[in-house]
């Protein structure tokens, strides 16, 4: 009996020890998960140090833009959509996968970076310019692109700016389209460029919301594309007309 009681006590101690280890592991995993989510969401917004390097209103070769290039030579522009969280440097990789999970510093990041398609010219001189960004639930990166599918939000948000090293464009938002990742009218850039008249007709026909600002086939267009959901091929695309501030002035 005494031996059985001893074995029982030892067994209870072992079980208690194992339960303690399991609790510690669960707490550690929970803490890591919270830290991971926090780090992902935090990485979706620009740091104060980086925001200080945002180009000025005239978008000329100011030292601030050159400082951005020192951080990463792939920085090609800076985009701002007024009264949204969209306020980021725009990069361009060798292909359209390079900055999916890499930030402006070139480091791994689940939120990635905002980047212009590798099919486009780096100086944004194409008639159609395609930008990509992740859909972050906290509104980071291109999370606010999805907000444009709400008619009230679309009506309230109409403008933005694109800063380049040598010029600035005013952006006039005129449409939001819900499509899929294989839509050739948005994602086959060269095909789109070769048929801007057909592209504009398609946008007007398929748009979830459309604002008639007399866009023509001769206008330069910028599109902001993001995932509707990480598990599907659904996409949302916001389109804006690019107007050089030299023309506007």
Secondary structure, DSSP 8 states (H G I E B T S, - for coil): -HHHHHHHHHHHHHHHHHHHHHHHHHHHHHHHHHHHHHHHHHHTS--HHHHTT---TT-SS-HHHHHHHHH-TTEEEEEEETTSS-EEEEE--SSTTTTTSB-TTS-B-TT--EEE-TTS-TTS-SSEEEEE--B-TTSTBTGGGGGGGSHHHHHH--EEEEE-SS-EEEEEEEEEEEEETT-HHHH-HHHHHTTHHHHHHHHHHH-SEE--S---TTSEEEEEEEES-TTS-EEEEEEEEEEEHHHH-
